[in-house]
Amino acid sequence: MLFLVAALLLLGVVLGTVAHAPLSFTVVAAVVIGVWLAVFAVRERRGRRRPTAG
């Protein structure tokens, strides 16, 4: 529950910041975050396919 409250608070701060940021900055930030999430997803998928050594 605490995690949810913290996430919503952070979302509110970020959306408030984006509302005052220039459009070009917002687009660049969105692309950077999207690439980061894609890399994370690929690494997670590869990690789950490998059997554990232990």
ZADO-1210 file (C-alpha; in nm, 4 decimals, padded with zeros to 6 digits):
<atoms>
<atom x="00.0000" y="00.0000" z="00.0000" code="MET" pos="1"/>
<atom x="00.2827" y="00.2369" z="00.0863" code="LEU" pos="2"/>
<atom x="00.4454" y="00.1602" z="-00.2484" code="PHE" pos="3"/>
<atom x="00.1228" y="00.2557" z="-00.4268" code="LEU" pos="4"/>
<atom x="00.1011" y="00.5865" z="-00.2411" code="VAL" pos="5"/>
<atom x="00.4653" y="00.6645" z="-00.3204" code="ALA" pos="6"/>
<atom x="00.4141" y="00.5751" z="-00.6868" code="ALA" pos="7"/>
<atom x="00.1082" y="00.7989" z="-00.7157" code="LEU" pos="8"/>
<atom x="00.2911" y="01.0843" z="-00.5443" code="LEU" pos="9"/>
<atom x="00.5852" y="01.0469" z="-00.7812" code="LEU" pos="10"/>
<atom x="00.3487" y="01.0311" z="-01.0798" code="LEU" pos="11"/>
<atom x="00.1841" y="01.3547" z="-00.9670" code="GLY" pos="12"/>
<atom x="00.5205" y="01.5291" z="-00.9354" code="VAL" pos="13"/>
<atom x="00.6350" y="01.4056" z="-01.2764" code="VAL" pos="14"/>
<atom x="00.3109" y="01.5035" z="-01.4493" code="LEU" pos="15"/>
<atom x="00.3283" y="01.8438" z="-01.2871" code="GLY" pos="16"/>
<atom x="00.6823" y="01.8864" z="-01.4166" code="THR" pos="17"/>
<atom x="00.5933" y="01.7692" z="-01.7658" code="VAL" pos="18"/>
<atom x="00.3095" y="02.0203" z="-01.7840" code="ALA" pos="19"/>
<atom x="00.5636" y="02.3030" z="-01.7514" code="HIS" pos="20"/>
<atom x="00.8413" y="02.1502" z="-01.9631" code="ALA" pos="21"/>
<atom x="00.8852" y="02.2227" z="-02.3325" code="PRO" pos="22"/>
<atom x="00.7401" y="01.9654" z="-02.5720" code="LEU" pos="23"/>
<atom x="01.0810" y="01.8750" z="-02.7171" code="SER" pos="24"/>
<atom x="01.2188" y="01.7957" z="-02.3703" code="PHE" pos="25"/>
<atom x="00.9129" y="01.5857" z="-02.2898" code="THR" pos="26"/>
<atom x="00.9486" y="01.3848" z="-02.6112" code="VAL" pos="27"/>
<atom x="01.3209" y="01.3236" z="-02.5547" code="VAL" pos="28"/>
<atom x="01.2584" y="01.2159" z="-02.1949" code="ALA" pos="29"/>
<atom x="00.9787" y="00.9816" z="-02.3071" code="ALA" pos="30"/>
<atom x="01.2046" y="00.8215" z="-02.5685" code="VAL" pos="31"/>
<atom x="01.4863" y="00.7741" z="-02.3165" code="VAL" pos="32"/>
<atom x="01.2494" y="00.6133" z="-02.0659" code="ILE" pos="33"/>
<atom x="01.0993" y="00.3919" z="-02.3370" code="GLY" pos="34"/>
<atom x="01.4422" y="00.2682" z="-02.4478" code="VAL" pos="35"/>
<atom x="01.5385" y="00.2034" z="-02.0872" code="TRP" pos="36"/>
<atom x="01.2222" y="-00.0015" z="-02.0312" code="LEU" pos="37"/>
<atom x="01.2780" y="-00.1960" z="-02.3544" code="ALA" pos="38"/>
<atom x="01.6352" y="-00.2828" z="-02.2541" code="VAL" pos="39"/>
<atom x="01.5124" y="-00.3885" z="-01.9107" code="PHE" pos="40"/>
<atom x="01.2428" y="-00.6101" z="-02.0640" code="ALA" pos="41"/>
<atom x="01.4903" y="-00.7788" z="-02.2983" code="VAL" pos="42"/>
<atom x="01.7346" y="-00.8435" z="-02.0137" code="ARG" pos="43"/>
<atom x="01.4590" y="-00.9850" z="-01.7943" code="GLU" pos="44"/>
<atom x="01.3331" y="-01.2120" z="-02.0708" code="ARG" pos="45"/>
<atom x="01.6834" y="-01.3426" z="-02.1429" code="ARG" pos="46"/>
<atom x="01.7489" y="-01.3979" z="-01.7734" code="GLY" pos="47"/>
<atom x="01.4351" y="-01.6062" z="-01.7267" code="ARG" pos="48"/>
<atom x="01.5152" y="-01.8359" z="-02.0195" code="ARG" pos="49"/>
<atom x="01.8465" y="-01.9492" z="-01.8726" code="ARG" pos="50"/>
<atom x="01.8309" y="-02.2359" z="-01.6236" code="PRO" pos="51"/>
<atom x="01.9819" y="-02.1610" z="-01.2856" code="THR" pos="52"/>
<atom x="02.3240" y="-02.3109" z="-01.2156" code="ALA" pos="53"/>
<atom x="02.2504" y="-02.3760" z="-00.8489" code="GLY" pos="54"/>
</atoms>
